[in-house]
Amino acid sequence: MDQILGQIGSTIGGFFGNPVVQLGIRAIGIYVVVLWLAAAYWAFRDLQGRTDNPVAPYVAASLIIVFTPVFFVLAVIVYRIVRPHERIGEVNERSLAEEALLNEVEAVPHCPGCARRVNEEWLICPTCRTRLNRVCPNCNRLVGLDWSLCAWCGKDFERRDLTAVPRSVPAPEPLAVPAQIPAAQSLSRARSPKPAGGIRAAAVAPAPDALPEH
């Protein structure tokens, strides 16, 4: 039995003592070490694209290096379990897609009263009868309710049209015309005799008997 074990040991020793086998073992060892370091570098680069934390990639690479070339495979498996599932580029792309979808939904006209989809050319919502647009009085085209002027003809809605609303001019005051005397009354006044001056003097002058005696 001892001879058999000794023969097996000598055979194995001779096999590993072969220079070709030793060269192959060294090549395998070098390959494992390179694969170990490459796994650490891969974890470092992969985590850089998955997180904004500048320290996390160094921690992941150090974790794989600490596991030595023998157990680094286990470290890679642990890293693949705990790493973020989405890259930063994928997160940004998904955010942009959601934002574009929201903008597309918001671009569809909705009624402010009942929040239902309406047509851009409708004046009134047929569901809740909310006014949606108005017609420009100058060019008869649809304009928004919040427009301060017409984008088609340039009419200013906030400025009053002076030609449409005439200004009230105060009426002139009537001139004072003297009342006319009737012709018959003026003729009678002209024909009536004036009282004589002698009569008025006689009425005023005292009688001779009333004079005082000297």
C-alpha positions as CSV (number, residue, x, y, z in Angstrom):
1,M,0.0,0.0,0.0
2,D,2.8,2.3,0.9
3,Q,4.5,1.5,-2.4
4,I,1.3,2.3,-4.3
5,L,1.0,5.7,-2.5
6,G,4.6,6.4,-3.1
7,Q,4.3,5.6,-6.8
8,I,1.2,7.9,-7.1
9,G,3.1,10.7,-5.3
10,S,6.1,10.4,-7.5
11,T,3.9,10.4,-10.6
12,I,2.1,13.5,-9.5
13,G,5.4,15.1,-8.5
14,G,6.9,14.3,-11.8
15,F,3.9,15.7,-13.6
16,F,4.0,19.0,-11.8
17,G,7.8,19.0,-12.1
18,N,7.5,19.1,-15.9
19,P,8.6,22.5,-17.1
20,V,5.6,22.7,-19.5
21,V,3.1,22.0,-16.7
22,Q,4.8,24.6,-14.5
23,L,4.6,27.1,-17.3
24,G,0.9,26.4,-17.7
25,I,0.3,26.8,-14.0
26,R,2.0,30.1,-14.0
27,A,0.0,31.3,-17.0
28,I,-3.2,30.3,-15.2
29,G,-2.2,32.1,-12.1
30,I,-1.4,35.3,-14.1
31,Y,-4.7,35.0,-15.9
32,V,-6.6,34.7,-12.5
33,V,-4.8,37.7,-11.1
34,V,-5.5,39.8,-14.2
35,L,-9.2,38.7,-14.1
36,W,-9.3,39.6,-10.4
37,L,-8.0,43.1,-11.1
38,A,-10.2,43.5,-14.2
39,A,-13.2,42.6,-12.1
40,A,-12.3,45.3,-9.6
41,Y,-11.9,47.9,-12.4
42,W,-15.2,46.8,-14.0
43,A,-17.0,47.3,-10.7
44,F,-15.4,50.7,-10.4
45,R,-16.5,51.8,-13.9
46,D,-19.9,50.2,-13.6
47,L,-20.8,51.9,-10.4
48,Q,-19.6,55.3,-11.8
49,G,-22.4,55.1,-14.4
50,R,-25.0,54.1,-11.8
51,T,-24.6,56.6,-9.0
52,D,-23.6,60.2,-8.4
53,N,-21.7,59.3,-5.2
54,P,-18.0,59.7,-5.9
55,V,-16.9,57.4,-3.1
56,A,-19.1,54.3,-3.9
57,P,-17.0,53.2,-7.0
58,Y,-13.8,53.0,-4.9
59,V,-15.6,51.1,-2.2
60,A,-16.9,48.5,-4.7
61,A,-13.4,48.1,-6.2
62,S,-11.8,47.7,-2.8
63,L,-14.3,45.1,-1.8
64,I,-13.4,42.9,-4.8
65,I,-9.7,43.4,-4.1
66,V,-10.0,42.4,-0.5
67,F,-11.7,39.1,-1.4
68,T,-8.3,38.0,-3.0
69,P,-8.0,36.3,-6.4
70,V,-9.5,33.1,-4.8
71,F,-12.8,34.6,-3.7
72,F,-13.3,37.6,-5.9
73,V,-16.0,35.8,-7.8
74,L,-18.1,35.9,-4.7
75,A,-17.5,39.6,-4.4
76,V,-18.6,40.1,-8.0
77,I,-21.8,38.2,-7.2
78,V,-22.5,40.3,-4.1
79,Y,-21.8,43.5,-6.1
80,R,-24.2,42.6,-8.8
81,I,-26.9,42.0,-6.2
82,V,-26.5,45.3,-4.3
83,R,-25.7,47.6,-7.2
84,P,-28.4,50.0,-8.6
85,H,-30.4,48.4,-11.4
86,E,-30.6,51.5,-13.6
87,R,-27.8,53.6,-15.0
88,I,-27.8,57.4,-14.7
89,G,-28.3,57.7,-18.5
90,E,-31.3,55.4,-18.4
91,V,-32.8,57.3,-15.5
92,N,-32.3,60.6,-17.4
93,E,-33.8,59.1,-20.5
94,R,-36.8,57.8,-18.7
95,S,-37.3,61.2,-17.0
96,L,-37.1,62.9,-20.4
97,A,-39.6,60.5,-21.9
98,E,-42.0,61.1,-19.0
99,E,-41.6,64.8,-19.4
100,A,-42.2,64.6,-23.1
101,L,-45.3,62.5,-22.5
102,L,-46.6,65.1,-19.9
103,N,-46.0,67.9,-22.4
104,E,-47.8,66.1,-25.1
105,V,-50.8,65.5,-22.7
106,E,-50.8,69.2,-21.7
107,A,-50.6,70.3,-25.3
108,V,-54.0,68.6,-26.0
109,P,-56.6,71.3,-25.4
110,H,-58.9,70.6,-22.4
111,C,-61.9,72.5,-21.1
112,P,-61.1,74.6,-18.0
113,G,-64.5,73.8,-16.6
114,C,-64.9,70.0,-17.0
115,A,-61.3,69.1,-18.0
116,R,-62.6,67.2,-21.1
117,R,-60.8,67.2,-24.4
118,V,-62.1,69.9,-26.8
119,N,-61.3,71.1,-30.3
120,E,-59.1,74.1,-30.8
121,E,-61.7,75.7,-33.0
122,W,-64.6,75.4,-30.6
123,L,-66.1,78.6,-29.1
124,I,-68.0,76.9,-26.3
125,C,-67.6,73.5,-24.5
126,P,-70.5,71.3,-25.5
127,T,-70.4,69.6,-22.1
128,C,-70.4,72.4,-19.5
129,R,-70.9,75.4,-21.8
130,T,-67.7,77.1,-20.8
131,R,-66.5,79.7,-23.2
132,L,-63.3,78.6,-24.8
133,N,-62.5,81.2,-27.5
134,R,-63.9,84.4,-29.0
135,V,-64.1,86.0,-32.4
136,C,-62.1,89.0,-33.3
137,P,-64.5,91.8,-34.3
138,N,-62.1,93.1,-36.9
139,C,-61.0,90.0,-38.9
140,N,-63.6,87.5,-37.7
141,R,-61.0,84.9,-36.7
142,L,-60.8,82.8,-33.5
143,V,-58.6,84.3,-30.7
144,G,-58.0,83.2,-27.2
145,L,-59.8,84.6,-24.2
146,D,-56.5,85.8,-22.6
147,W,-55.2,87.5,-25.7
148,S,-54.8,91.3,-25.4
149,L,-54.7,91.8,-29.1
150,C,-55.4,89.8,-32.3
151,A,-52.4,87.9,-33.6
152,W,-54.0,87.9,-37.1
153,C,-54.9,91.6,-37.7
154,G,-53.3,93.3,-34.7
155,K,-56.4,94.7,-33.2
156,D,-55.9,95.8,-29.6
157,F,-58.8,94.5,-27.5
158,E,-57.8,96.7,-24.5
159,R,-58.0,99.9,-26.4
160,R,-61.4,101.4,-27.0
161,D,-62.4,102.1,-30.6
162,L,-63.1,105.8,-30.9
163,T,-65.0,105.5,-34.2
164,A,-67.4,102.9,-32.8
165,V,-68.3,104.9,-29.7
166,P,-69.0,108.6,-30.7
167,R,-68.3,111.2,-28.1
168,S,-71.3,113.1,-26.8
169,V,-71.1,116.8,-27.7
170,P,-72.9,119.1,-25.3
171,A,-75.7,121.0,-27.0
172,P,-75.2,124.8,-27.3
173,E,-77.1,127.0,-24.9
174,P,-80.0,128.9,-26.4
175,L,-79.4,132.6,-26.9
176,A,-81.4,135.0,-24.8
177,V,-83.9,136.7,-27.3
178,P,-85.8,139.7,-25.9
179,A,-89.5,139.2,-25.9
180,Q,-91.2,141.0,-28.8
181,I,-93.9,143.5,-28.0
182,P,-97.1,142.9,-29.9
183,A,-97.7,145.3,-32.7
184,A,-101.2,146.3,-31.5
185,Q,-99.9,147.1,-28.0
186,S,-97.1,149.2,-29.4
187,L,-99.4,151.1,-31.7
188,S,-101.8,151.9,-28.9
189,R,-99.0,153.2,-26.8
190,A,-97.9,155.4,-29.6
191,R,-101.4,156.9,-30.2
192,S,-102.2,157.5,-26.5
193,P,-101.9,161.4,-25.8
194,K,-99.3,162.4,-23.2
195,P,-100.5,164.6,-20.4
196,A,-99.9,168.3,-21.0
197,G,-97.3,170.1,-19.1
198,G,-99.6,173.0,-18.1
199,I,-102.0,170.6,-16.4
200,R,-99.2,169.0,-14.5
201,A,-97.9,172.5,-13.6
202,A,-101.3,173.7,-12.5
203,A,-101.7,170.7,-10.4
204,V,-98.4,171.3,-8.8
205,A,-98.4,175.1,-8.5
206,P,-100.3,176.6,-5.5
207,A,-103.4,178.8,-6.0
208,P,-103.0,182.6,-5.8
209,D,-105.2,182.8,-2.8
210,A,-102.9,180.5,-0.9
211,L,-99.9,182.9,-1.3
212,P,-99.0,184.6,2.0
213,E,-99.6,188.2,2.4
214,H,-96.8,190.6,2.9
